[in-house]
């Protein structure tokens, strides 16, 4: 009886952990809007949950060649920065700038850890991307409408003023609103296409409306390169679909 209860408790913990890590993954588009602190906190929580779920699988899994190459690139950055710090310390003594570069290089390694966890979770069929898709649709549409509102009235819905021909929405003095929409727009477009895949008669209008809303948001944001990437991405999606 006790053994059965213990197994049930472990199973519930596992299910809750899986649900939580999928929700954490889905929260990433929203965390970009809320700022760097929330992004970094989200990464830390995601990595901790991933390590708890995966446990020994991190050490027993055979990794792909491409992942090994990426690891070497991160390792080269870390080692070169560390060597630069040691040389600077030997010739010039303590240097605040060199120390900050070394700390940044160490912290930069968290992105490889996140990539590794995503790779392993995906390989073990633990990740469910629907939360990420829903979050991407919600975030990109909200930001697009907010940019349009900011363009018309000179300030967005929370009172952030427009920067001339740049409309930054919730990002304030960071002029990255167009890049944000462009990066997450294809999650939105592809997911919409997948949802409406079996409703061919109704798929064209919602997809077109979504593309127009996102495209308008990118144009009015004042960011040029995201618009170019957005158009190239649409062409690529059209060619693949054809």
Secondary structure as GFF3:
##gff-version 3
##sequence-region A 1 242
A	DSSP	alpha_helix	2	26	.	.	.	ID=ss1
A	DSSP	alpha_helix	28	34	.	.	.	ID=ss2
A	DSSP	alpha_helix	36	54	.	.	.	ID=ss3
A	DSSP	alpha_helix	57	60	.	.	.	ID=ss4
A	DSSP	alpha_helix	65	92	.	.	.	ID=ss5
A	DSSP	alpha_helix	96	108	.	.	.	ID=ss6
A	DSSP	alpha_helix	110	123	.	.	.	ID=ss7
A	DSSP	alpha_helix	130	153	.	.	.	ID=ss8
A	DSSP	three_ten_helix	169	171	.	.	.	ID=ss9
A	DSSP	alpha_helix	177	195	.	.	.	ID=ss10
A	DSSP	alpha_helix	200	221	.	.	.	ID=ss11
A	DSSP	alpha_helix	224	241	.	.	.	ID=ss12
###
